[in-house]
Amino acid sequence: MNELLLIDWILIAALCWLLIGMIGVAFPRNFLLNSRVLFPLGAPFAP
């Protein structure tokens, strides 16, 4: 039973989205990082 279930993919996506958010919280004054990297990177994982 090595297959990933739907709930596994949902949890992976949620964790990725939270990780990207935590990076944004860690660097709140770095506008270029947040606007050019993290915002587009987080868009596919957003619920």
CHARMM-style PDB file with segment names, atoms N, HN, CA, C and O in Angstrom:
ATOM      1  N   MET     1       0.836  -1.185   0.000  1.00  0.00      PROA
ATOM      2  CA  MET     1       0.000   0.000   0.000  1.00  0.00      PROA
ATOM      3  C   MET     1       0.881   1.249   0.000  1.00  0.00      PROA
ATOM      4  O   MET     1       0.888   2.016   0.963  1.00  0.00      PROA
ATOM      5  N   ASN     2       1.614   1.442  -1.077  1.00  0.00      PROA
ATOM      6  HN  ASN     2       1.608   0.819  -1.860  1.00  0.00      PROA
ATOM      7  CA  ASN     2       2.534   2.561  -1.195  1.00  0.00      PROA
ATOM      8  C   ASN     2       1.926   3.743  -1.930  1.00  0.00      PROA
ATOM      9  O   ASN     2       2.582   4.771  -2.096  1.00  0.00      PROA
ATOM     10  N   GLU     3       0.690   3.612  -2.370  1.00  0.00      PROA
ATOM     11  HN  GLU     3       0.157   2.776  -2.235  1.00  0.00      PROA
ATOM     12  CA  GLU     3       0.060   4.685  -3.117  1.00  0.00      PROA
ATOM     13  C   GLU     3      -0.384   5.803  -2.178  1.00  0.00      PROA
ATOM     14  O   GLU     3      -0.817   5.554  -1.053  1.00  0.00      PROA
ATOM     15  N   LEU     4      -0.269   7.034  -2.662  1.00  0.00      PROA
ATOM     16  HN  LEU     4       0.082   7.236  -3.576  1.00  0.00      PROA
ATOM     17  CA  LEU     4      -0.751   8.161  -1.888  1.00  0.00      PROA
ATOM     18  C   LEU     4      -2.233   8.368  -2.161  1.00  0.00      PROA
ATOM     19  O   LEU     4      -2.667   8.376  -3.314  1.00  0.00      PROA
ATOM     20  N   LEU     5      -2.994   8.532  -1.110  1.00  0.00      PROA
ATOM     21  HN  LEU     5      -2.642   8.526  -0.175  1.00  0.00      PROA
ATOM     22  CA  LEU     5      -4.422   8.765  -1.233  1.00  0.00      PROA
ATOM     23  C   LEU     5      -4.682  10.254  -1.439  1.00  0.00      PROA
ATOM     24  O   LEU     5      -3.774  11.077  -1.330  1.00  0.00      PROA
ATOM     25  N   LEU     6      -5.921  10.579  -1.735  1.00  0.00      PROA
ATOM     26  HN  LEU     6      -6.659   9.910  -1.824  1.00  0.00      PROA
ATOM     27  CA  LEU     6      -6.301  11.976  -1.945  1.00  0.00      PROA
ATOM     28  C   LEU     6      -6.010  12.819  -0.706  1.00  0.00      PROA
ATOM     29  O   LEU     6      -5.535  13.949  -0.822  1.00  0.00      PROA
ATOM     30  N   ILE     7      -6.289  12.282   0.463  1.00  0.00      PROA
ATOM     31  HN  ILE     7      -6.675  11.364   0.557  1.00  0.00      PROA
ATOM     32  CA  ILE     7      -6.047  13.036   1.698  1.00  0.00      PROA
ATOM     33  C   ILE     7      -4.562  13.318   1.882  1.00  0.00      PROA
ATOM     34  O   ILE     7      -4.187  14.349   2.440  1.00  0.00      PROA
ATOM     35  N   ASP     8      -3.726  12.413   1.419  1.00  0.00      PROA
ATOM     36  HN  ASP     8      -4.030  11.575   0.966  1.00  0.00      PROA
ATOM     37  CA  ASP     8      -2.279  12.632   1.494  1.00  0.00      PROA
ATOM     38  C   ASP     8      -1.869  13.815   0.629  1.00  0.00      PROA
ATOM     39  O   ASP     8      -1.066  14.646   1.054  1.00  0.00      PROA
ATOM     40  N   TRP     9      -2.417  13.899  -0.588  1.00  0.00      PROA
ATOM     41  HN  TRP     9      -3.069  13.225  -0.934  1.00  0.00      PROA
ATOM     42  CA  TRP     9      -2.103  15.019  -1.480  1.00  0.00      PROA
ATOM     43  C   TRP     9      -2.622  16.333  -0.909  1.00  0.00      PROA
ATOM     44  O   TRP     9      -1.975  17.372  -1.046  1.00  0.00      PROA
ATOM     45  N   ILE    10      -3.777  16.290  -0.274  1.00  0.00      PROA
ATOM     46  HN  ILE    10      -4.303  15.447  -0.163  1.00  0.00      PROA
ATOM     47  CA  ILE    10      -4.332  17.503   0.338  1.00  0.00      PROA
ATOM     48  C   ILE    10      -3.434  17.969   1.474  1.00  0.00      PROA
ATOM     49  O   ILE    10      -3.173  19.165   1.607  1.00  0.00      PROA
ATOM     50  N   LEU    11      -2.964  17.042   2.288  1.00  0.00      PROA
ATOM     51  HN  LEU    11      -3.176  16.071   2.180  1.00  0.00      PROA
ATOM     52  CA  LEU    11      -2.072  17.407   3.395  1.00  0.00      PROA
ATOM     53  C   LEU    11      -0.723  17.917   2.896  1.00  0.00      PROA
ATOM     54  O   LEU    11      -0.161  18.845   3.477  1.00  0.00      PROA
ATOM     55  N   ILE    12      -0.213  17.334   1.849  1.00  0.00      PROA
ATOM     56  HN  ILE    12      -0.670  16.581   1.377  1.00  0.00      PROA
ATOM     57  CA  ILE    12       1.051  17.806   1.270  1.00  0.00      PROA
ATOM     58  C   ILE    12       0.893  19.224   0.741  1.00  0.00      PROA
ATOM     59  O   ILE    12       1.757  20.071   0.966  1.00  0.00      PROA
ATOM     60  N   ALA    13      -0.205  19.486   0.041  1.00  0.00      PROA
ATOM     61  HN  ALA    13      -0.907  18.798  -0.142  1.00  0.00      PROA
ATOM     62  CA  ALA    13      -0.453  20.830  -0.483  1.00  0.00      PROA
ATOM     63  C   ALA    13      -0.626  21.836   0.646  1.00  0.00      PROA
ATOM     64  O   ALA    13      -0.113  22.952   0.561  1.00  0.00      PROA
ATOM     65  N   ALA    14      -1.336  21.461   1.699  1.00  0.00      PROA
ATOM     66  HN  ALA    14      -1.753  20.555   1.769  1.00  0.00      PROA
ATOM     67  CA  ALA    14      -1.531  22.368   2.834  1.00  0.00      PROA
ATOM     68  C   ALA    14      -0.211  22.664   3.536  1.00  0.00      PROA
ATOM     69  O   ALA    14       0.039  23.803   3.932  1.00  0.00      PROA
ATOM     70  N   LEU    15       0.620  21.665   3.690  1.00  0.00      PROA
ATOM     71  HN  LEU    15       0.417  20.740   3.369  1.00  0.00      PROA
ATOM     72  CA  LEU    15       1.917  21.874   4.341  1.00  0.00      PROA
ATOM     73  C   LEU    15       2.832  22.751   3.492  1.00  0.00      PROA
ATOM     74  O   LEU    15       3.555  23.593   4.025  1.00  0.00      PROA
ATOM     75  N   CYS    16       2.804  22.557   2.185  1.00  0.00      PROA
ATOM     76  HN  CYS    16       2.217  21.873   1.752  1.00  0.00      PROA
ATOM     77  CA  CYS    16       3.598  23.417   1.296  1.00  0.00      PROA
ATOM     78  C   CYS    16       3.140  24.863   1.395  1.00  0.00      PROA
ATOM     79  O   CYS    16       3.958  25.780   1.463  1.00  0.00      PROA
ATOM     80  N   TRP    17       1.827  25.060   1.404  1.00  0.00      PROA
ATOM     81  HN  TRP    17       1.162  24.315   1.349  1.00  0.00      PROA
ATOM     82  CA  TRP    17       1.269  26.408   1.482  1.00  0.00      PROA
ATOM     83  C   TRP    17       1.643  27.068   2.808  1.00  0.00      PROA
ATOM     84  O   TRP    17       1.995  28.247   2.836  1.00  0.00      PROA
ATOM     85  N   LEU    18       1.569  26.313   3.904  1.00  0.00      PROA
ATOM     86  HN  LEU    18       1.283  25.355   3.881  1.00  0.00      PROA
ATOM     87  CA  LEU    18       1.949  26.850   5.206  1.00  0.00      PROA
ATOM     88  C   LEU    18       3.446  27.143   5.286  1.00  0.00      PROA
ATOM     89  O   LEU    18       3.849  28.135   5.894  1.00  0.00      PROA
ATOM     90  N   LEU    19       4.265  26.300   4.687  1.00  0.00      PROA
ATOM     91  HN  LEU    19       3.938  25.494   4.193  1.00  0.00      PROA
ATOM     92  CA  LEU    19       5.708  26.532   4.671  1.00  0.00      PROA
ATOM     93  C   LEU    19       6.045  27.816   3.915  1.00  0.00      PROA
ATOM     94  O   LEU    19       6.880  28.603   4.359  1.00  0.00      PROA
ATOM     95  N   ILE    20       5.395  28.020   2.779  1.00  0.00      PROA
ATOM     96  HN  ILE    20       4.716  27.381   2.419  1.00  0.00      PROA
ATOM     97  CA  ILE    20       5.615  29.247   2.008  1.00  0.00      PROA
ATOM     98  C   ILE    20       5.166  30.458   2.823  1.00  0.00      PROA
ATOM     99  O   ILE    20       5.831  31.494   2.813  1.00  0.00      PROA
ATOM    100  N   GLY    21       4.054  30.334   3.521  1.00  0.00      PROA
ATOM    101  HN  GLY    21       3.514  29.492   3.529  1.00  0.00      PROA
ATOM    102  CA  GLY    21       3.589  31.420   4.387  1.00  0.00      PROA
ATOM    103  C   GLY    21       4.547  31.713   5.530  1.00  0.00      PROA
ATOM    104  O   GLY    21       4.757  32.873   5.884  1.00  0.00      PROA
ATOM    105  N   MET    22       5.126  30.677   6.107  1.00  0.00      PROA
ATOM    106  HN  MET    22       4.956  29.734   5.819  1.00  0.00      PROA
ATOM    107  CA  MET    22       6.082  30.875   7.201  1.00  0.00      PROA
ATOM    108  C   MET    22       7.351  31.575   6.716  1.00  0.00      PROA
ATOM    109  O   MET    22       7.943  32.365   7.452  1.00  0.00      PROA
ATOM    110  N   ILE    23       7.769  31.292   5.495  1.00  0.00      PROA
ATOM    111  HN  ILE    23       7.288  30.650   4.898  1.00  0.00      PROA
ATOM    112  CA  ILE    23       8.920  31.995   4.932  1.00  0.00      PROA
ATOM    113  C   ILE    23       8.586  33.472   4.774  1.00  0.00      PROA
ATOM    114  O   ILE    23       9.420  34.334   5.051  1.00  0.00      PROA
ATOM    115  N   GLY    24       7.364  33.765   4.328  1.00  0.00      PROA
ATOM    116  HN  GLY    24       6.687  33.064   4.103  1.00  0.00      PROA
ATOM    117  CA  GLY    24       6.934  35.157   4.208  1.00  0.00      PROA
ATOM    118  C   GLY    24       6.883  35.865   5.546  1.00  0.00      PROA
ATOM    119  O   GLY    24       7.208  37.050   5.629  1.00  0.00      PROA
ATOM    120  N   VAL    25       6.482  35.167   6.592  1.00  0.00      PROA
ATOM    121  HN  VAL    25       6.218  34.204   6.524  1.00  0.00      PROA
ATOM    122  CA  VAL    25       6.444  35.755   7.930  1.00  0.00      PROA
ATOM    123  C   VAL    25       7.863  35.986   8.445  1.00  0.00      PROA
ATOM    124  O   VAL    25       8.114  36.954   9.163  1.00  0.00      PROA
ATOM    125  N   ALA    26       8.782  35.107   8.085  1.00  0.00      PROA
ATOM    126  HN  ALA    26       8.579  34.320   7.502  1.00  0.00      PROA
ATOM    127  CA  ALA    26      10.166  35.235   8.544  1.00  0.00      PROA
ATOM    128  C   ALA    26      10.870  36.432   7.890  1.00  0.00      PROA
ATOM    129  O   ALA    26      11.791  37.002   8.476  1.00  0.00      PROA
ATOM    130  N   PHE    27      10.444  36.814   6.681  1.00  0.00      PROA
ATOM    131  HN  PHE    27       9.696  36.352   6.205  1.00  0.00      PROA
ATOM    132  CA  PHE    27      11.065  37.926   5.965  1.00  0.00      PROA
ATOM    133  C   PHE    27      10.003  38.946   5.545  1.00  0.00      PROA
ATOM    134  O   PHE    27       9.753  39.118   4.352  1.00  0.00      PROA
ATOM    135  N   PRO    28       9.379  39.621   6.510  1.00  0.00      PROA
ATOM    136  CA  PRO    28       8.266  40.516   6.160  1.00  0.00      PROA
ATOM    137  C   PRO    28       8.698  41.780   5.420  1.00  0.00      PROA
ATOM    138  O   PRO    28       7.890  42.367   4.701  1.00  0.00      PROA
ATOM    139  N   ARG    29       9.920  42.205   5.572  1.00  0.00      PROA
ATOM    140  HN  ARG    29      10.576  41.728   6.156  1.00  0.00      PROA
ATOM    141  CA  ARG    29      10.362  43.452   4.931  1.00  0.00      PROA
ATOM    142  C   ARG    29      10.994  43.236   3.563  1.00  0.00      PROA
ATOM    143  O   ARG    29      11.328  44.202   2.877  1.00  0.00      PROA
ATOM    144  N   ASN    30      11.158  41.992   3.163  1.00  0.00      PROA
ATOM    145  HN  ASN    30      10.887  41.207   3.721  1.00  0.00      PROA
ATOM    146  CA  ASN    30      11.748  41.695   1.866  1.00  0.00      PROA
ATOM    147  C   ASN    30      10.629  41.636   0.818  1.00  0.00      PROA
ATOM    148  O   ASN    30      10.081  40.572   0.527  1.00  0.00      PROA
ATOM    149  N   PHE    31      10.310  42.806   0.264  1.00  0.00      PROA
ATOM    150  HN  PHE    31      10.755  43.670   0.500  1.00  0.00      PROA
ATOM    151  CA  PHE    31       9.182  42.930  -0.652  1.00  0.00      PROA
ATOM    152  C   PHE    31       9.390  42.117  -1.925  1.00  0.00      PROA
ATOM    153  O   PHE    31       8.453  41.485  -2.412  1.00  0.00      PROA
ATOM    154  N   LEU    32      10.597  42.126  -2.467  1.00  0.00      PROA
ATOM    155  HN  LEU    32      11.358  42.639  -2.072  1.00  0.00      PROA
ATOM    156  CA  LEU    32      10.841  41.391  -3.709  1.00  0.00      PROA
ATOM    157  C   LEU    32      10.678  39.884  -3.519  1.00  0.00      PROA
ATOM    158  O   LEU    32      10.119  39.205  -4.380  1.00  0.00      PROA
ATOM    159  N   LEU    33      11.155  39.371  -2.413  1.00  0.00      PROA
ATOM    160  HN  LEU    33      11.609  39.922  -1.713  1.00  0.00      PROA
ATOM    161  CA  LEU    33      10.990  37.942  -2.142  1.00  0.00      PROA
ATOM    162  C   LEU    33       9.508  37.595  -2.032  1.00  0.00      PROA
ATOM    163  O   LEU    33       9.047  36.610  -2.608  1.00  0.00      PROA
ATOM    164  N   ASN    34       8.771  38.410  -1.290  1.00  0.00      PROA
ATOM    165  HN  ASN    34       9.145  39.210  -0.822  1.00  0.00      PROA
ATOM    166  CA  ASN    34       7.358  38.121  -1.088  1.00  0.00      PROA
ATOM    167  C   ASN    34       6.540  38.297  -2.356  1.00  0.00      PROA
ATOM    168  O   ASN    34       5.682  37.468  -2.658  1.00  0.00      PROA
ATOM    169  N   SER    35       6.792  39.358  -3.097  1.00  0.00      PROA
ATOM    170  HN  SER    35       7.489  40.032  -2.852  1.00  0.00      PROA
ATOM    171  CA  SER    35       5.947  39.652  -4.253  1.00  0.00      PROA
ATOM    172  C   SER    35       6.341  38.879  -5.502  1.00  0.00      PROA
ATOM    173  O   SER    35       5.476  38.505  -6.293  1.00  0.00      PROA
ATOM    174  N   ARG    36       7.621  38.637  -5.689  1.00  0.00      PROA
ATOM    175  HN  ARG    36       8.324  38.941  -5.046  1.00  0.00      PROA
ATOM    176  CA  ARG    36       8.077  37.989  -6.931  1.00  0.00      PROA
ATOM    177  C   ARG    36       8.265  36.491  -6.810  1.00  0.00      PROA
ATOM    178  O   ARG    36       8.213  35.783  -7.815  1.00  0.00      PROA
ATOM    179  N   VAL    37       8.485  35.987  -5.596  1.00  0.00      PROA
ATOM    180  HN  VAL    37       8.528  36.563  -4.779  1.00  0.00      PROA
ATOM    181  CA  VAL    37       8.773  34.563  -5.435  1.00  0.00      PROA
ATOM    182  C   VAL    37       7.662  33.851  -4.657  1.00  0.00      PROA
ATOM    183  O   VAL    37       7.055  32.902  -5.155  1.00  0.00      PROA
ATOM    184  N   LEU    38       7.404  34.315  -3.437  1.00  0.00      PROA
ATOM    185  HN  LEU    38       7.896  35.085  -3.032  1.00  0.00      PROA
ATOM    186  CA  LEU    38       6.509  33.568  -2.566  1.00  0.00      PROA
ATOM    187  C   LEU    38       5.045  33.653  -2.997  1.00  0.00      PROA
ATOM    188  O   LEU    38       4.328  32.654  -2.936  1.00  0.00      PROA
ATOM    189  N   PHE    39       4.598  34.816  -3.425  1.00  0.00      PROA
ATOM    190  HN  PHE    39       5.181  35.628  -3.474  1.00  0.00      PROA
ATOM    191  CA  PHE    39       3.198  34.949  -3.837  1.00  0.00      PROA
ATOM    192  C   PHE    39       2.882  34.054  -5.031  1.00  0.00      PROA
ATOM    193  O   PHE    39       1.903  33.310  -4.977  1.00  0.00      PROA
ATOM    194  N   PRO    40       3.673  34.095  -6.112  1.00  0.00      PROA
ATOM    195  CA  PRO    40       3.375  33.178  -7.222  1.00  0.00      PROA
ATOM    196  C   PRO    40       3.589  31.706  -6.862  1.00  0.00      PROA
ATOM    197  O   PRO    40       2.898  30.829  -7.381  1.00  0.00      PROA
ATOM    198  N   LEU    41       4.547  31.440  -5.975  1.00  0.00      PROA
ATOM    199  HN  LEU    41       5.108  32.152  -5.554  1.00  0.00      PROA
ATOM    200  CA  LEU    41       4.799  30.062  -5.586  1.00  0.00      PROA
ATOM    201  C   LEU    41       3.651  29.493  -4.743  1.00  0.00      PROA
ATOM    202  O   LEU    41       3.348  28.303  -4.828  1.00  0.00      PROA
ATOM    203  N   GLY    42       3.025  30.330  -3.943  1.00  0.00      PROA
ATOM    204  HN  GLY    42       3.271  31.297  -3.874  1.00  0.00      PROA
ATOM    205  CA  GLY    42       1.936  29.877  -3.097  1.00  0.00      PROA
ATOM    206  C   GLY    42       0.599  29.769  -3.802  1.00  0.00      PROA
ATOM    207  O   GLY    42      -0.308  29.101  -3.305  1.00  0.00      PROA
ATOM    208  N   ALA    43       0.460  30.404  -4.933  1.00  0.00      PROA
ATOM    209  HN  ALA    43       1.196  30.946  -5.337  1.00  0.00      PROA
ATOM    210  CA  ALA    43      -0.834  30.412  -5.624  1.00  0.00      PROA
ATOM    211  C   ALA    43      -1.340  29.025  -6.002  1.00  0.00      PROA
ATOM    212  O   ALA    43      -2.530  28.762  -5.825  1.00  0.00      PROA
ATOM    213  N   PRO    44      -0.508  28.130  -6.510  1.00  0.00      PROA
ATOM    214  CA  PRO    44      -1.051  26.801  -6.862  1.00  0.00      PROA
ATOM    215  C   PRO    44      -1.484  25.979  -5.646  1.00  0.00      PROA
ATOM    216  O   PRO    44      -2.292  25.060  -5.784  1.00  0.00      PROA
ATOM    217  N   PHE    45      -0.962  26.294  -4.461  1.00  0.00      PROA
ATOM    218  HN  PHE    45      -0.306  27.041  -4.349  1.00  0.00      PROA
ATOM    219  CA  PHE    45      -1.283  25.533  -3.260  1.00  0.00      PROA
ATOM    220  C   PHE    45      -2.416  26.132  -2.457  1.00  0.00      PROA
ATOM    221  O   PHE    45      -2.881  25.514  -1.499  1.00  0.00      PROA
ATOM    222  N   ALA    46      -2.875  27.316  -2.818  1.00  0.00      PROA
ATOM    223  HN  ALA    46      -2.498  27.819  -3.596  1.00  0.00      PROA
ATOM    224  CA  ALA    46      -3.919  27.996  -2.059  1.00  0.00      PROA
ATOM    225  C   ALA    46      -5.236  27.252  -2.176  1.00  0.00      PROA
ATOM    226  O   ALA    46      -5.597  26.780  -3.254  1.00  0.00      PROA
ATOM    227  N   PRO    47      -5.955  27.149  -1.062  1.00  0.00      PROA
ATOM    228  CA  PRO    47      -7.245  26.429  -1.106  1.00  0.00      PROA
ATOM    229  C   PRO    47      -8.319  27.241  -1.785  1.00  0.00      PROA
ATOM    230  OT1 PRO    47      -9.455  26.785  -1.904  1.00  0.00      PROA
TER     231      PRO     47
END
